[in-house]
Amino acid sequence: MSARVARSNGAAARCTILGNPVFVYSFAQHSVHAAYKMPTMRKTTCRAAAICLSLCCTVGLWSQTQPLPENPQPQSTTTAKEKPKRILWLVPAFDVVTAGAPYVALSASQKFHIFTDSTFDRITPVTAAFDAGINQATNTPPGYGQGAEGYAKRYGAAVADKATSDFLGKFLFPVIFHQDPRYFALQEGTGGRRTGYAISRVFVTRGDNSRSQFNASQVLGAFSSAAMTNIWYPSRDREVGTTLMRGGTRLALGMGFNVLKEFWPEIGRKMHLKR
């Protein structure tokens, strides 16, 4: 019991620090400037990233302070054992549960933790560096230019894009619309049925009442975050068509990751046997 209390106190202390918008804004802006150190780097990008982090953590503190239900339901231990922790031992898949398991709705605090676990995972800097490298090679967006400064801008944009998309699609909209941001894996049936199911989950999800409904959280999250990221994109890349393309790309990536989440348990077991 004492260990559990100590862990709770530690989590509360960390949440209090992260929930301080002045602390988060100062830390984020200092970190971005220190990482880039480019004299001509636009401060707008740095401030936008800092404000984004501050907003995320401040709302997270709010979610932590929400009262618990009078009769909270115990969390299922079987789903925690069944869900794959990571895909390819790298990509986080903490939001995967079994579709047939007894349903337990998530609190606002738990939805916030899904967002933070995904956004601030150890793989995020790696994927951001990879995305920045691809965009640098293809000169996308062209307004960032080339060289070290262009790469730094693309890297910062990649990190901010993911934070914004996850914040809206995995936390804010699921709280507003009372929807569950997790992926409910079938883990049985034919390959075609499971693939179609995984792709469809971008548009269909469960509500907090366990009923299937239109996945407004992910769809609106994809296009709303694409619009918000125009803050730090060059002016020539803020057109409506470009913004819609970014939102559609995020939905397509969501479909692909859902397929991986659906089949990774079997793939992982087979790869393990071949070692």
N, C-alpha and C positions, 0 to 999 in steps of 0.2 A: 504493500500500500504506500509506504514512504517513497519507494522508487517511482511509483506512478504519479504521486503528488509532485515530486521533484521534476519529472519530465513535463508535467502540466505547467508548473511555474516557469520552467525554462522556455516553453513554447509561448507562454503569455508575455514573457519579457521580450522575446524576439519579435513578437507581433506588435508590441507597443512601440518598439524602436522603428520597425518598418512602417508603422502606421503614422509616424510623424512626417507630414508632408515637407516641412522645412529641411529635416535631416535627409530625406530621400532625394529631394530636388538638388540639394547641394552636393550630395555624394554622387548622384548620377551625372550631373553636369561636369563635376571635377573629373570623374572617370572617363567620360567621353573626350574631354579636352586633352587629358593626359595620354589617351590612346592614340588620338589623331595627331596632335601637335603640328597642325598645318596652319601657317599664318593666314592663308586665304580661305580656310574652311569656314563655311557659313555657320554663324552661331545659331541660326534658326533651327538647324537640324539637331544640334546639341540640346537646345532648350526644349524642343518638341519631345525628344527622347526622355529628357529628365522629367518633364511634366507628365508624360505617359506613365513612367515608373511611379511617380508620386501618386497619381490618380489610382493606379492599380493597388498600391499598398494601402492607401487611405481607405478605399472601399473594402479592402480585405480586412482592415481593422474593424470596420463597421460590421462585416459579416461575423467576425469573431465575437462581437458583443451582443449579437441577437439572442434573445431568450430561447432556451431549448424547449421542445414540446413537453407537455405535462407527463405524457406517457410515452417516452421514446422507445422505439422498437430496437431490440438487439441486432447488431450487425451479424450477417451470416459469415461463418468462418470457412465454409466450404468454397464459396466463390472466391475468397481471397487466395485459397490454395490453388484453384483451378486457373485463374487468369494469368496470362503470360506477362511477366514483369517487363521484359524487353524483347524487341524484335531484332534478330541478328546480333543479340547480346549487347546492342548499343542503343537502338531507338526505343524510347520509353513507351510502354503500353500499359500504364497504370490505370487506365480508364476502361479496361475490358472486364466484363463479367459474363457469366453464363446466362443465356436467355431463359432457360428452363428453371433457374434457381428462384426461390421465393423472393419477391420484389420488396426492397426496402428503399424508400425515398431518401434522397440526400438533402441535408440541410444546406443553407447558404454558405456556411463555413466549409463544409466538405466540398462543395462546388468550387470554392475559392482555392482549396488545396489541389484540386485537379488542375486548375490553371497554373498555379505556381510550380507544381511538380513537372508539368510539361514545358513551361517557358524557361524556367531557371535550371533545367537539367544540364548535366555535364556535356551532353552532346550538342547543345545549342550553339556554343561558339564554333564548334567544328562544322556544323551544317551551314552556319552563317558564312564562315570562311570559304566553304565550297561554293555556295551560291554566289558570293561576291566574285570568286574566281571565274565562274561560268559567265556571269554578267560582264565582267571585265573583258573576257575574251570575245564576247559578242557585242561589246560596247553598248550595253543596255543598263540603264537609259543613257543615251548619248550625251545628255546634258551634264553628266558627272565627269566627263572627260576620261583621260587615261593617267597612267603613272600612279605613284603611291597615294596621292591625294584622291584620285578617282576611286582607287580600291578601298580606301578608308571610308569614303562616303557610301560606297555600295555595301560594305560590311556593316556600318552603322544602320543603314536602311534595312538590311536583312534582319538584324536583331530587333529593331523597332517594329518591323512588319509582323514578325512572329508574336511579339508581346501583345501588340494591338489585336491581332486576329484571335489569339487564344483568350485574351481578356474578354472580348465581346462574345465569342462563340462558345467558350467553355464556362464562363462565369456570369457575366452581366445579363445577357439575354436569357440563359437558362433560369436565372433567379426571377427575372421580370415575367417570363412566360410560364414559369413553373414547369420546366422541362428538365429531363435528365440528360446531361452531356456525355454519358458513358456509352460505350459500344457493347451491345448485347449479342454475344457470339452464339450462333446456332450449335456449332461443333458436332453436327450430325446431318445426314442427308447427302444427296448427290453433289458433286462438285459444281454443276451448273446452278442448282438451286441455291447453294451457299454463296456462290459468286454474285448471283442476281440479288440475293438478300443483302449482302455486304454493300453493294453499290447503292441499293435503294435506301439504306440507312442515312444517307446524306439528306434525303427528303422526308424520311419518316423516323420518328423517335418516340420514346415513351414520355408521357407526362408524369408529374409527381403523383398522379392518381393511378399510375401503371397502365393507362390506356394509350394505344397508339394514336399519334397525331402528326400533323405536318411539322417538320423540323424547322420551325421559324428561327430558332436560335442559330443553327449552323448556316442557313441560307442568308439571313440578314447579317449574321456576323461576318460572312465572307465578303459581301458587297459593302457593308458599312465600314469595315476595316480598310477595304481597298480605297474607299473615298477618303477616309481619315489620313491614310498614308500620303495623300497628295500634299500634305503640309510640308513634308521634307523631300518630295520629288521635284525635279526641275519643272519649270512652267510648261515646257513643251510636252511633258508627259502627264499632264493633268486633264487631258481631254476625256470626254465621256466614254468614248470607245475604248480608250486605253484602260480606264478605270473598270469598266465592265469586263474587259479581258482579264484583268488581274483577279477580279472576284470569281469569274468562271474557272480560272486556273486553280484557285484555292479549293473550289468544290471538287474539281477533278482530282486534285491531290488527296482530298479527303476520301474519295472513292477508292483510290489506290491503297491508301493506308488501311481502310476498312477491310479490304481483301487480304492484306497481309495479316491483320489482326485475327481474321477468321481462320486462316490456314496455318499460321505460324506454329501453333502447338504441334501439329502433325509434322511439319517441315523440320522443326527443331528436334523432335524425337528421332526422325530418320537420319538427320545429319549427325546426331549424337551416336547413333548405332554404327555409323560408318567410320567413326574415329578409331 
